[in-house]
Amino acid sequence: MGLKERILDWARVKSPWVIHFNTGACNACDIEILASLAPRFDLERFGILQKGTPRQADVLLCSGPVTLQTEERLKRIYEQMAEPKFVVAIGACACSGGVNNGCYGVKRGGIDSAIPVSAFIPGCPVSPEALIDGVTKLLNSYTASQKKITKSKKKKASDTNA
């Protein structure tokens, strides 16, 4: 891993930009997401900023079950995000469909039935503390996975040189 990649990974972990998308929730999780971005819980102390466009975001925060109306929009937003991208399912509805599972306008299951999900944060509604903990654990797991990739590349390089 070169210097440029290491700097980009450092910046990605230390200053992730998030975009929030409600796929049809009751707004309880949305209020908690907004509360975590407010001064009392202050996600900005971790470098996390809310962005209005998926092209600038690293993390997609999803709340609510995937409805038939929002499935295509969710996929389009996910495709517009740059790599590497992370998806966090927030709340019971986003994780499994919740109380809306099986309703006529809801696709079966949670967010993972439409797009790949990196982390699940269950709760109804999820607390801002749990949201902060989940996002920081997601970023720490990304750092750990990058370190494993770097070690495996170094090992392969030393094996081919020997």
Backbone torsions as a table, in degrees:
resi	resn	phi	psi	omega
1	MET	NA	124.0	-178.2
2	GLY	-79.4	175.3	-178.8
3	LEU	-62.1	-41.0	-178.8
4	LYS	-61.7	-44.8	-179.9
5	GLU	-65.5	-38.7	178.8
6	ARG	-65.4	-40.1	178.3
7	ILE	-65.9	-42.2	178.7
8	LEU	-64.3	-42.0	177.7
9	ASP	-64.6	-41.4	178.1
10	TRP	-60.1	-46.5	-179.5
11	ALA	-64.9	-38.0	-178.9
12	ARG	-65.0	-38.9	-178.5
13	VAL	-79.1	-38.7	-176.1
14	LYS	-81.9	-17.0	-178.8
15	SER	-145.8	66.1	179.5
16	PRO	-75.5	139.8	176.4
17	TRP	-104.9	134.2	-174.9
18	VAL	-115.6	153.9	170.5
19	ILE	-128.5	139.1	-178.3
20	HIS	-106.3	133.6	177.9
21	PHE	-134.4	124.2	177.5
22	ASN	-95.3	117.7	-177.5
23	THR	-93.1	8.1	177.7
24	GLY	131.2	32.6	-177.5
25	ALA	-82.2	174.3	-179.8
26	CYS	-83.4	1.9	179.1
27	ASN	83.0	-2.2	177.4
28	ALA	-67.8	-45.3	178.4
29	CYS	-68.3	-33.6	178.8
30	ASP	-62.8	-40.9	178.7
31	ILE	-63.7	-38.9	179.2
32	GLU	-70.1	-36.0	176.4
33	ILE	-63.6	-45.4	178.5
34	LEU	-66.6	-34.2	176.7
35	ALA	-65.0	-35.9	179.5
36	SER	-70.2	-24.2	176.9
37	LEU	-85.5	-12.3	-178.3
38	ALA	-80.3	169.7	-174.9
39	PRO	-60.4	-26.2	-176.9
40	ARG	-65.6	-44.0	-179.5
41	PHE	-99.8	-29.4	167.4
42	ASP	51.7	73.7	174.5
43	LEU	-64.2	-18.8	-179.4
44	GLU	-65.3	-20.3	178.3
45	ARG	-67.1	-20.2	174.6
46	PHE	-93.7	3.4	-178.9
47	GLY	86.4	6.7	-176.5
48	ILE	-84.2	123.4	179.5
49	LEU	-122.5	143.3	176.1
50	GLN	-86.0	133.5	178.5
51	LYS	-118.7	158.1	-177.3
52	GLY	-97.5	-5.3	-177.9
53	THR	-130.7	139.6	-180.0
54	PRO	-68.2	-21.1	-179.1
55	ARG	-67.3	-22.8	179.3
56	GLN	-101.7	-6.6	-173.2
57	ALA	-93.1	148.2	174.9
58	ASP	-102.3	-30.2	-174.7
59	VAL	-125.0	131.1	176.3
60	LEU	-103.9	115.2	177.7
61	LEU	-94.6	114.9	-177.6
62	CYS	-112.6	134.8	174.5
63	SER	-127.8	143.0	177.4
64	GLY	96.7	163.3	178.3
65	PRO	-76.7	160.0	177.6
66	VAL	-81.0	111.5	177.3
67	THR	-89.2	164.6	179.9
68	LEU	-64.4	-29.6	179.1
69	GLN	-75.5	-32.3	-174.0
70	THR	-99.3	-6.5	-176.2
71	GLU	-60.0	-47.9	-178.9
72	GLU	-66.4	-38.4	177.7
73	ARG	-64.1	-41.4	179.4
74	LEU	-62.1	-44.8	178.5
75	LYS	-63.7	-39.4	179.4
76	ARG	-65.2	-42.2	177.8
77	ILE	-63.6	-43.0	179.4
78	TYR	-61.6	-41.6	-179.3
79	GLU	-69.1	-27.4	-179.8
80	GLN	-76.4	-17.9	-178.3
81	MET	-74.2	144.7	178.7
82	ALA	-78.8	155.1	177.0
83	GLU	-80.3	149.2	-13.4
84	PRO	-75.4	142.3	-178.6
85	LYS	-122.6	149.2	-178.0
86	PHE	-127.1	144.8	177.6
87	VAL	-122.7	130.8	177.9
88	VAL	-118.0	120.4	175.8
89	ALA	-88.5	118.9	-173.4
90	ILE	-112.7	120.0	177.7
91	GLY	98.5	163.5	-177.9
92	ALA	-64.3	-36.1	-179.5
93	CYS	-66.9	-39.5	179.7
94	ALA	-73.7	-30.2	-178.9
95	CYS	-77.2	-41.1	-173.3
96	SER	-138.6	-0.6	-174.5
97	GLY	101.3	-25.6	176.5
98	GLY	57.3	-142.6	-178.2
99	VAL	-70.1	-16.9	-179.5
100	ASN	-86.7	-7.1	-177.7
101	ASN	-61.9	127.0	-179.6
102	GLY	94.8	-6.3	176.6
103	CYS	-70.3	157.8	-174.1
104	TYR	-63.9	-30.6	-176.9
105	GLY	-98.2	5.8	-175.2
106	VAL	-112.6	130.3	174.9
107	LYS	-69.6	146.9	-175.8
108	ARG	-61.9	126.7	176.5
109	GLY	91.9	-168.1	-177.2
110	GLY	-97.4	-155.0	-177.8
111	ILE	-61.5	-33.9	-177.2
112	ASP	-67.2	-8.8	174.7
113	SER	-78.1	-13.6	-178.8
114	ALA	-113.3	-42.6	-178.1
115	ILE	-138.4	159.7	177.6
116	PRO	-70.0	138.7	-177.4
117	VAL	-112.0	134.5	-179.4
118	SER	-88.7	-33.9	-177.7
119	ALA	-148.8	144.5	176.2
120	PHE	-114.8	132.3	176.1
121	ILE	-123.4	97.3	-176.8
122	PRO	-77.4	162.6	177.9
123	GLY	142.5	157.1	179.8
124	CYS	-144.3	93.3	-12.1
125	PRO	-80.2	163.0	178.6
126	VAL	-76.7	142.1	-179.2
127	SER	-81.9	154.2	177.4
128	PRO	-59.1	-33.7	178.2
129	GLU	-63.9	-42.3	178.6
130	ALA	-66.1	-37.2	177.9
131	LEU	-64.3	-46.3	178.7
132	ILE	-62.3	-44.0	179.7
133	ASP	-63.0	-43.1	-180.0
134	GLY	-64.7	-42.4	-179.2
135	VAL	-69.2	-40.3	179.1
136	THR	-68.4	-36.3	175.9
137	LYS	-66.6	-37.0	176.9
138	LEU	-61.1	-45.6	-179.6
139	LEU	-67.7	-36.7	176.6
140	ASN	-66.8	-37.3	177.7
141	SER	-67.3	-33.7	175.9
142	TYR	-64.0	-42.7	178.5
143	THR	-62.4	-43.3	179.5
144	ALA	-64.5	-40.4	179.5
145	SER	-67.0	-36.5	177.5
146	GLN	-65.4	-37.6	178.1
147	LYS	-65.6	-39.8	177.7
148	LYS	-63.9	-41.0	179.1
149	ILE	-63.0	-43.3	179.6
150	THR	-63.0	-43.3	179.1
151	LYS	-63.3	-42.5	-179.6
152	SER	-66.2	-36.1	177.0
153	LYS	-66.1	-41.5	178.2
154	LYS	-64.7	-39.3	179.8
155	LYS	-65.6	-43.4	178.2
156	LYS	-62.9	-39.6	179.5
157	ALA	-65.8	-39.3	179.1
158	SER	-71.7	-32.7	177.3
159	ASP	-68.5	-38.0	179.7
160	THR	-74.3	-28.5	179.1
161	ASN	-79.1	-24.5	-176.9
162	ALA	-79.6	NA	NA
